[in-house]
Amino acid sequence: MNFIDRLQDIADIEIERDAAMSAHTSIAIGGPADALVTVRGTAALTEILHRCRQEGCPWQLLGAGTNLIASDRGVRGLVIRLIDVSESVRRGVNALRVQLGAGAPLSRLLQIMREHGALGVSALAGIPGSVGGAVAMNAGTRLGDCAQFIEAVHLCDADGVREISPADLHFAYRTSDLPGGAVISGARFKFQLGLVEEIDAEERAVREAVERRGVSQPRLPSAGCAFCNPKGDSAGRLIDACGLKGRRIGGAEISEVHANFIVNRGGARAVDVCALMREAQAAVQARFGVLLVPEVRLMGEFDPGDLPERARFSSGLTNLVSR
Ligand SMILES: Cc1cc2nc3c(=O)[nH]c(=O)nc-3n(C[C@H](O)[C@H](O)[C@H](O)COP(=O)(O)OP(=O)(O)OC[C@H]3O[C@@H](n4cnc5c(N)ncnc54)[C@H](O)[C@@H]3O)c2cc1C
């Protein structure tokens, strides 16, 4: 019996072999993962991480797949997905504390905030994906980001779960610094409760943000913004100024609607997306002297020559010796 078969005895998990990552990423790209393991609770997660460590099986973490480009060749080892959507809400006089499992959709957090009149909804409105992904990526908008509302993060590794302070994750623009081998299993957020006028203003800001997204973002499958915005500028503006809107490689295209989105027009491969990213980086660097840093994360096996500059990979442990 091999490693993956032996995982079957763990309660609260489901295993899908040769799971096409294209079915699990918003951009609909990616070959098969050896196994997609869907995990319900932290006991099962700890056990899996423990066995991976013992047996040297690589693993990578999948949230809702809205910021990921998975390799055409797929992913060796396990892709782990958390579906813990547990929640607890504590309302105080001035503040609301919400604890959510990493598998909960971020939209659930926004729903709870709105039900209680918490402030900050407009900073996170419209961002797709899971709570775990939002924390790992420090997702946000120009009105704010996840980190500003995080009171505690629950980290799970092969030894169990522990609560850490957000300072320990060194949150920065669209990134966090997860300890190796650890997974975010949940987070506790703290929000100020608003006065009626403040809540009304917040709702207006949400409506405006949603309308803006409707016209400024493409409707075709994508992984969100390909690059982080350089300080004080916009990656989309720089790519657009290089005349790259509409540039296609294979089925991938630098969106006509927003130059920082690479869309899948049908049949796009991960290498096509990476090639467009390299082209955009080279053009922007040559014209503006700015190196665009990828915001999207890569998952799985890539040839080094195919990678964009400063490519960043999904959370996980891939440097273990494969079985
Ligand atoms: C149309 C569209 C619009 C978008 N708009 C925005 C926006 O306005 N602002 C913004 O910030 N982002 C935006 N994004 C990008 C994306 O939605 C966010 O980055 C989101 O937070 C990713 O969450 P996810 O669950 O999909 O994570 P995934 O894409 O699955 O994973 C992203 C990264 O997080 C890691 N990860 C996921 N879960 C965990 C976990 N539990 N523990 C440890 N690591 C984990 C993964 O390994 C990977 O490295 C957009 C994407 C799309 C498709």
Ligand as a Chemical Component Dictionary entry (heavy atoms), coordinates in Angstrom:
data_LIG
# 
_chem_comp.id                   LIG 
_chem_comp.type                 NON-POLYMER 
_chem_comp.pdbx_formal_charge   0 
_chem_comp.three_letter_code    LIG 
# 
loop_
_chem_comp_atom.comp_id 
_chem_comp_atom.atom_id 
_chem_comp_atom.alt_atom_id 
_chem_comp_atom.type_symbol 
_chem_comp_atom.charge 
_chem_comp_atom.model_Cartn_x 
_chem_comp_atom.model_Cartn_y 
_chem_comp_atom.model_Cartn_z 
_chem_comp_atom.pdbx_ordinal 
LIG C1  C1  C 0 -11.766 38.250 -10.056 1  
LIG C2  C2  C 0 -10.774 38.308 -8.922  2  
LIG C3  C3  C 0 -10.668 39.460 -8.177  3  
LIG C4  C4  C 0 -9.742  39.536 -7.125  4  
LIG N1  N1  N 0 -9.681  40.688 -6.399  5  
LIG C5  C5  C 0 -8.797  40.770 -5.368  6  
LIG C6  C6  C 0 -8.705  41.962 -4.572  7  
LIG O1  O1  O 0 -9.410  42.931 -4.773  8  
LIG N2  N2  N 0 -7.788  41.988 -3.579  9  
LIG C7  C7  C 0 -6.981  40.929 -3.290  10 
LIG O2  O2  O 0 -6.167  41.005 -2.357  11 
LIG N3  N3  N 0 -7.052  39.787 -4.020  12 
LIG C8  C8  C 0 -7.930  39.682 -5.046  13 
LIG N4  N4  N 0 -7.986  38.532 -5.794  14 
LIG C9  C9  C 0 -7.044  37.446 -5.497  15 
LIG C10 C10 C 0 -7.572  36.408 -4.486  16 
LIG O3  O3  O 0 -8.972  36.384 -4.489  17 
LIG C11 C11 C 0 -7.074  36.658 -3.066  18 
LIG O4  O4  O 0 -5.683  36.633 -3.001  19 
LIG C12 C12 C 0 -7.642  35.627 -2.091  20 
LIG O5  O5  O 0 -7.424  36.055 -0.777  21 
LIG C13 C13 C 0 -7.044  34.234 -2.276  22 
LIG O6  O6  O 0 -7.782  33.334 -1.476  23 
LIG P1  P1  P 0 -7.938  31.801 -1.901  24 
LIG O7  O7  O 0 -8.644  31.111 -0.793  25 
LIG O8  O8  O 0 -8.540  31.672 -3.233  26 
LIG O9  O9  O 0 -6.422  31.347 -1.909  27 
LIG P2  P2  P 0 -5.662  30.463 -3.005  28 
LIG O10 O10 O 0 -5.669  31.178 -4.303  29 
LIG O11 O11 O 0 -6.154  29.083 -2.982  30 
LIG O12 O12 O 0 -4.194  30.499 -2.396  31 
LIG C14 C14 C 0 -3.458  31.700 -2.402  32 
LIG C15 C15 C 0 -2.216  31.492 -1.539  33 
LIG O13 O13 O 0 -2.600  31.316 -0.181  34 
LIG C16 C16 C 0 -2.129  30.070 0.315   35 
LIG N5  N5  N 0 -3.140  29.557 1.225   36 
LIG C17 C17 C 0 -4.462  29.389 0.983   37 
LIG N6  N6  N 0 -5.074  28.939 2.086   38 
LIG C18 C18 C 0 -4.105  28.808 3.033   39 
LIG C19 C19 C 0 -4.114  28.364 4.384   40 
LIG N7  N7  N 0 -5.223  27.971 4.990   41 
LIG N8  N8  N 0 -2.935  28.335 5.060   42 
LIG C20 C20 C 0 -1.781  28.724 4.452   43 
LIG N9  N9  N 0 -1.718  29.165 3.193   44 
LIG C21 C21 C 0 -2.882  29.202 2.489   45 
LIG C22 C22 C 0 -1.935  29.198 -0.913  46 
LIG O14 O14 O 0 -0.991  28.156 -0.680  47 
LIG C23 C23 C 0 -1.428  30.230 -1.903  48 
LIG O15 O15 O 0 -0.073  30.502 -1.666  49 
LIG C24 C24 C 0 -8.913  38.430 -6.845  50 
LIG C25 C25 C 0 -9.044  37.247 -7.578  51 
LIG C26 C26 C 0 -9.951  37.179 -8.613  52 
LIG C27 C27 C 0 -10.087 35.901 -9.391  53 
# 
loop_
_chem_comp_bond.comp_id 
_chem_comp_bond.atom_id_1 
_chem_comp_bond.atom_id_2 
_chem_comp_bond.value_order 
_chem_comp_bond.pdbx_ordinal 
LIG C1  C2  SING 1  
LIG C2  C3  SING 2  
LIG C2  C26 DOUB 3  
LIG C3  C4  DOUB 4  
LIG C4  N1  SING 5  
LIG C4  C24 SING 6  
LIG N1  C5  DOUB 7  
LIG C5  C6  SING 8  
LIG C5  C8  SING 9  
LIG C6  O1  DOUB 10 
LIG C6  N2  SING 11 
LIG N2  C7  SING 12 
LIG C7  O2  DOUB 13 
LIG C7  N3  SING 14 
LIG N3  C8  DOUB 15 
LIG C8  N4  SING 16 
LIG N4  C9  SING 17 
LIG N4  C24 SING 18 
LIG C9  C10 SING 19 
LIG C10 O3  SING 20 
LIG C10 C11 SING 21 
LIG C11 O4  SING 22 
LIG C11 C12 SING 23 
LIG C12 O5  SING 24 
LIG C12 C13 SING 25 
LIG C13 O6  SING 26 
LIG O6  P1  SING 27 
LIG P1  O7  DOUB 28 
LIG P1  O8  SING 29 
LIG P1  O9  SING 30 
LIG O9  P2  SING 31 
LIG P2  O10 DOUB 32 
LIG P2  O11 SING 33 
LIG P2  O12 SING 34 
LIG O12 C14 SING 35 
LIG C14 C15 SING 36 
LIG C15 O13 SING 37 
LIG C15 C23 SING 38 
LIG O13 C16 SING 39 
LIG C16 N5  SING 40 
LIG C16 C22 SING 41 
LIG N5  C17 SING 42 
LIG N5  C21 SING 43 
LIG C17 N6  DOUB 44 
LIG N6  C18 SING 45 
LIG C18 C19 SING 46 
LIG C18 C21 DOUB 47 
LIG C19 N7  SING 48 
LIG C19 N8  DOUB 49 
LIG N8  C20 SING 50 
LIG C20 N9  DOUB 51 
LIG N9  C21 SING 52 
LIG C22 O14 SING 53 
LIG C22 C23 SING 54 
LIG C23 O15 SING 55 
LIG C24 C25 DOUB 56 
LIG C25 C26 SING 57 
LIG C26 C27 SING 58 
# 
